[in-house]
């Protein structure tokens, strides 16, 4: 009777077991990092941080056919803007006298009175381009975007000067100079006033 000794070597696959454990963990981490990077890139593009300008809509019209005679009523207002129209038509005549064009004209009144039509008539009468946008275009979630849009508006207007720049509903950001906690409307208003 002989004893038979059978030797069985035990094989513990440490490397394959570690790979089986770490592979799903690494795949999950990779997808998490990829998703967060994609989301960060999308946020940066939306805020205009990666060279893409924020979407800002303004209209530039050339060859306006509206004249002051087309505006019904508003007799006093039309009488007041005749000098502005003449200055836009003949700036050298006024510069020789030492006069300078006013920085702006504020048209105030309830909706439907004809402020936009009067501004178009001024541009049409003086035969200059008419650049218009809404005041709500300058209100944005991100601080500084409104001021950037103000600078962009006047940069575009400077390219086609002399022109009439009309901002409808300016009270969207210019209600008061006191701040409500956010610096956005204050910086937008300061950009307009500078």
C-alpha positions in Angstrom: 0.0 0.0 0.0 1.6 3.0 -1.2 0.3 6.4 -0.6 -0.1 8.5 -3.6 0.6 12.1 -3.2 -1.0 14.3 -5.7 0.2 17.8 -5.7 -2.1 20.4 -7.1 -0.8 23.8 -7.5 -3.2 26.5 -6.7 -3.5 29.4 -9.2 -4.7 32.7 -7.9 -5.1 35.0 -10.9 -4.4 38.3 -9.1 -3.8 40.4 -12.2 -6.9 39.3 -14.1 -9.0 39.7 -10.9 -7.7 43.2 -10.4 -8.5 44.0 -14.0 -12.0 42.7 -13.7 -12.5 44.8 -10.6 -10.8 48.0 -11.9 -12.0 48.0 -15.5 -15.7 48.9 -14.7 -14.5 51.4 -12.1 -12.2 53.1 -14.6 -14.9 53.1 -17.3 -17.4 54.8 -14.9 -14.9 57.4 -13.9 -14.0 58.1 -17.5 -17.7 58.6 -18.5 -18.2 60.9 -15.5 -15.2 63.0 -16.4 -16.3 63.1 -20.1 -19.8 64.1 -19.3 -18.7 66.9 -16.9 -16.1 68.2 -19.4 -18.8 68.2 -22.1 -21.2 70.1 -19.8 -18.5 72.6 -18.8 -17.7 73.2 -22.5 -21.4 73.8 -23.3 -21.7 76.2 -20.4 -18.6 78.1 -21.6 -19.9 78.3 -25.1 -23.3 79.6 -23.8 -21.6 82.3 -21.8 -19.3 83.3 -24.6 -16.1 82.4 -22.8 -14.6 80.3 -25.6 -14.4 83.0 -28.3 -18.0 82.7 -29.4 -19.9 85.9 -29.1 -23.1 85.9 -27.3 -26.1 86.2 -29.5 -27.1 89.9 -29.7 -29.8 91.0 -32.1 -30.1 94.5 -33.4 -31.4 95.8 -36.7 -29.5 98.1 -39.0 -31.6 99.7 -41.7 -30.3 101.9 -44.5 -32.4 104.0 -46.8 -35.3 104.7 -44.4 -38.3 106.1 -46.4 -40.1 107.4 -43.3 -40.1 111.2 -43.0 -41.3 113.6 -40.4 -44.4 114.4 -42.5 -45.4 110.7 -42.1 -45.7 111.0 -38.4 -49.2 112.1 -37.4 -49.4 114.3 -34.4 -46.4 114.9 -32.1 -46.1 118.4 -33.4 -44.0 119.7 -30.5 -41.7 116.6 -30.6 -41.2 117.0 -34.4 -40.4 120.7 -33.9 -37.8 119.8 -31.2 -36.0 117.3 -33.4 -35.7 119.5 -36.5 -32.3 120.8 -35.2 -31.0 117.3 -34.7 -32.0 116.4 -38.2 -30.3 119.5 -39.6 -27.2 118.7 -37.6 -27.1 115.2 -39.0 -27.5 116.6 -42.5 -25.0 119.5 -42.2 -22.5 118.8 -39.4 -19.8 121.1 -40.8 -22.1 124.1 -40.5 -22.6 123.5 -36.8 -19.0 122.6 -36.1 -17.8 125.9 -37.6 -20.0 127.6 -35.0 -18.5 125.5 -32.2 -21.7 123.4 -31.6 -21.6 119.7 -30.9 -24.3 117.1 -31.5 -26.1 116.0 -28.4 -25.1 112.6 -27.1 -28.7 111.4 -27.2 -32.4 112.3 -27.3 -34.8 110.7 -24.8 -38.2 110.0 -26.2 -40.6 109.4 -23.3 -44.3 108.4 -23.5 -46.7 105.5 -23.1 -46.7 102.6 -25.5 -48.2 103.3 -29.0 -47.5 107.0 -29.1 -45.1 106.8 -32.0 -41.6 107.0 -30.4 -40.1 104.4 -32.8 -41.8 106.0 -35.8 -40.4 109.4 -34.8 -36.9 108.0 -34.4 -37.2 106.3 -37.8 -38.4 109.6 -39.3 -35.4 111.4 -37.9 -33.1 108.8 -39.6 -35.1 109.0 -42.8 -35.1 112.8 -42.9 -31.4 113.0 -42.2 -30.7 110.1 -44.6 -28.6 108.2 -42.1 -28.7 104.5 -41.1 -31.1 103.5 -38.3 -29.8 101.1 -35.7 -32.4 99.7 -33.3 -32.7 97.1 -30.6 -34.7 96.3 -27.5 -33.5 97.2 -23.9 -34.3 93.7 -22.8 -31.4 92.5 -25.1 -29.0 93.9 -22.5 -30.5 92.0 -19.5 -28.7 88.7 -19.0 -28.1 86.2 -16.3 -24.3 86.6 -16.4 -22.8 89.8 -15.0 -20.9 91.8 -17.7 -22.8 90.5 -20.7 -25.1 93.5 -20.8 -22.2 96.0 -20.8 -20.4 93.9 -23.4 -23.5 94.2 -25.6 -23.7 97.9 -25.1 -20.1 98.2 -26.3 -20.8 96.0 -29.3 -23.9 98.0 -30.2 -21.9 101.3 -30.2 -19.0 99.7 -32.0 -21.3 98.6 -34.8 -23.0 102.1 -34.8 -19.6 103.7 -35.0 -18.8 101.8 -38.2 -21.8 103.4 -40.0 -21.7 106.9 -38.4 -23.5 109.2 -38.5 -26.5 107.2 -37.6 -29.5 107.1 -35.3 -29.3 104.5 -32.5 -32.7 103.7 -31.1 -33.1 101.6 -27.9 -36.7 100.6 -27.3 -37.8 99.8 -23.7 -34.7 101.2 -22.1 -36.4 101.0 -18.8 -35.7 97.3 -18.8 -32.3 98.1 -17.2 -32.4 101.8 -16.6 -35.3 102.1 -14.1 -33.1 103.3 -11.3 -29.4 103.8 -10.7 -29.7 102.2 -7.3 -28.6 98.6 -7.3 -30.8 95.7 -6.4 -27.9 93.5 -5.4 -26.8 92.4 -8.8 -24.2 94.4 -10.6 -25.5 93.4 -14.0 -27.9 96.3 -14.6 -25.7 98.8 -12.9 -22.7 97.9 -15.2 -25.0 97.9 -18.3 -26.3 101.4 -17.3 -22.8 102.7 -16.7 -21.6 101.4 -20.1 -24.5 103.4 -21.7 -23.6 106.5 -19.8 -19.9 106.4 -20.5 
